[in-house]
Amino acid sequence: MAFDGAVFEAREINAWRGDRHILRDVSFSVRPGEFLKVTGPNGVGKTTLLRVICGLLPAETGELSWRGQSIRGRRDEFNFELGHLGHLNSLKGDLTARENLKFLAGLRTTLTAETIDSTLDRVGILSRGDLPARSLSAGQKRRLALARLLLADAALWILDEPVTNLDTAGIRLVEELIVDHVEQGGLAIAAAHQRLLDDAPCLRRLELEP
């Protein structure tokens, strides 16, 4: 997938949760090769912002643009270039790791057995490929969700607490995957409480306040 010109912009985003004004005139841009880390205390709206970007929640006011054009009326086109890793892994417990990738990632593209296996190997769970997802540990399930993100071949990654349930090696894997993605010209936005690429040259910060 060509990532050239893949600039994402948010302008004056406002969103409410019930009667609470969660996001107040939030504006930012992300360019190829950049990783934007969204930080702030619990309840400040980090997940809400990511869900607005993904179209899972509406913004009452504001504008989102992709490649220089508003995504209003172009949501399907934008979503095709969007890869989302939510706080939950959204796996099918009765399917094996390989079957989850073939079914979930395969909704976007045709996958070969070799591609699936190489991706499982990259995230460190190739030996668990034939196990039902429900039998995997919490960290292994997170790694499987990361494998699905890789297979999406998306220009823009949206990551909600991507290192949840991961040990030190798993956190390092997430950092390596993000750096590799942005070095290829991709973009990444993550909400994270933990340290995550805090000293990386590609890092930019967006601090949300109550």
N, C-alpha and C positions, 0 to 999 in steps of 0.2 A: 504494500500500500504506500502511495506517495504521501509524505507528510508535509511537503512544501506548502508554505503559506497557511499552515494550520494554526491560526491565531484564534484564541478564545477570549471573549470579552463579556464582562457583566457590568451593567451600568444602572446604578441607583435601584438595586433590588430591595423590595420591601415585602415581607411576608409575616403573617400572623398565625399563631397557634391558639385557636379559640379567641379569647379577648386579649391575648398577649402579643404585643408587637415584637416579634423575635428578631427579624432582620431589618435593619434601618439604613436605607440608602447605601447598601453595600456595593462597592465598585472595585473592579480589579481587571487585569488582563494577564494572560499567560501565553508565552510564545514558544516556538520550537526550542527544545533543549532546556526548558525550565521546569522545575518542580516547585509547586506552590503548596506550602504546608499551612493548613488552617488550624489555628490554635485558639484557646480560650477556655474558661471554666465550664463545667457541666451545665447544660441547659441554655447556653448562650446562642445556640443555633447552628453549630457546625454541621450536624447531620441534616438539619433542615435545608441548609444551603446546598449541600450535595444532592439532596433529593429534588430540589428545585432545578438544578442543572440537568438532572437526568429525566425531568418531566414527570416525576412521581408525586410532586406537590406543585400547586400553582403559585406563582408570585403575583401578589395583588397589583404591584406596579413594578416597572423596570424593564430592561431589555437585555436579552442574551444574544450574542452574535458569534458566528463561526465563519472563518475564512472571509471576514469582512462583510457578511450579510446576516441580517436578523434570522434567527432560527424559527421565528413565528411563521407558520405555514410550511416550514421545511424540516419539521421534527423527524420524520422518517429518514431523511437524508443525513441529518446530524447524528441520529442514533446509530446509524450504520458505522460511523467512525468513532463511536463511544464505547469504551469498555468499563463496566461497573463492577467493583468488588464491594458489596455491602457489608454491614456489620455482621449479618448472618450469611452463612455460606451458600444457602439455597441449593443444596444437593438433594438428589433423590436417594434415600437410604437403601432402597431395595436393589438399586443398580450398582454394579461394580464401579471402581474408579474409572476403568477404561470406558464402560458403558455411559457413565455420566458425561465424560468428555465427548464421546461420539454423539450423544443425544443433545446435550446442551450447547456445546461449541459448534456441533454439526448443524445447528439451525441456521448458522451464518455461512458456512462453507463446507465443502466436502473434505473429509479428513481421512488420510490413510492410516493404517495400523502403525506404520513406521513413525509418522508424525506424532501420533498419540503417545507412543512409547518414548520417543525422544523428549517429549514435553514432560511426561511423568518422571523421566530420569533427571531432567533439568531441575525439577522441584524436589527431588530426592525421595520419591515414593514409587519408583518403578516396581519394586518388589511387592508392592501392595496393590498392583493393578487389577488383580482378579478378586479382590476382597470387596464385599458389599460396603458401600460408604458408611452405613450405620455402625460397622465394626471398626472403623478407623478411630484413632485417637483424635482429640480436639485439634492438636497441632497438625496431624496428617490431613484432616478435613480442610483446614485452612490452606495447606499446601495444594490440595486438589482444586480448591477454588482459585488459587493463583494460577494453576495450570490452565484452567478455563479462560482466565483473563488473557494469558499469553496467546492462546489459540484464536482469540477474537481478532487479533491483528488490527487493533484499533489505534488511531492516532492520539486520542485523548483518553487517559485513564482517570477514573474517579474512584478513589479509595477511601472507605470509611473504616478507620482504625485497622489498618491492614496487618498489623503485627499481633492482633488479638490471638491468644492461646499459643503463640510461638515462643520457642526457647531462643537462646542467644544465636544459635546457628540459623534458626528460621528468620530472625530479625535481620541478620546479615544477608540472607537470601533475598528478602524483600528489598533491602537497600541496593543490592547488586542488580536486581531486576529493574528497579526504577531508574538507576543510573544508565543501564544499558539501553532502556527505552528512550530516555531523553537524549542520549548521545547519538541515537539514530534519527533524531529530529522530532521525536514524539513529545507530548506534553503530559504532565501528571499533576493532579490536585488531590491532596489527602487531608483528612481530618485525623489528627493524632494527638494523644496525650503524652506518649512516650517520646524519648529521643529518637529521631529518625532523620538521618542525613543532615544533622544539625550543622556540620562543618563543611558540607559539600558545596562546591562552586555553583552548582545548578540550583541551589536552594533559594527560594523567596518565601517570605512569611506574610500571612494575613491574620492579624490578631482581631478576633471578634470580642466586643465588650458587652457586658450586660446592659 
